[in-house]
Amino acid sequence: AYYQYMVDQGMLDPGRIVFPAGHRPRRVTLDSDRVHIGRRSTCRGFTPEIDLGGPGGDPAISHVHAVLVARAGATWSLLDPGSTNGTTVNGTANPITPNVEVPLNDNDRIYVGAWTVIVLQRG
């Protein structure tokens, strides 16, 4: 649905960026104080904890697209360090402000890249 929204808004050209067939959801345990969302860069020696690149990966993801930051009380905040395509939360039209932490709640949805939706859920 997010991919189709991006196409409908004219933000993606479906002729250039095609949604992958057979893409499956995955679950990632957040087990550090900072969890990077992005795609691997071998030349920089960087692999994010949530790697959305590689074969079949989201091509509109920056290397360091966003960062989940652990906060007191088992809560999280989200930081976009200046990604190319921005990061939105819960389907809002406006991306979050770069370098400003946004508090998150259980079941919040983080939208990045061309089709990626990350749902924050307590384990």
Sequence and secondary structure as in RCSB ss.txt:
>XXXX:A:sequence
AYYQYMVDQGMLDPGRIVFPAGHRPRRVTLDSDRVHIGRRSTCRGFTPEIDLGGPGGDPAISHVHAVLVARAGAT
WSLLDPGSTNGTTVNGTANPITPNVEVPLNDNDRIYVGAWTVIVLQRG
>XXXX:A:secstr
 HHHHHHHTTS  TTTS   TT         SSEEEEE  BTTTTB  SEE  STT  TT  TEEEEEEEETTTE
EEEE    SS EEETT SS   TT  EEE TT EEEETTTEEEE    
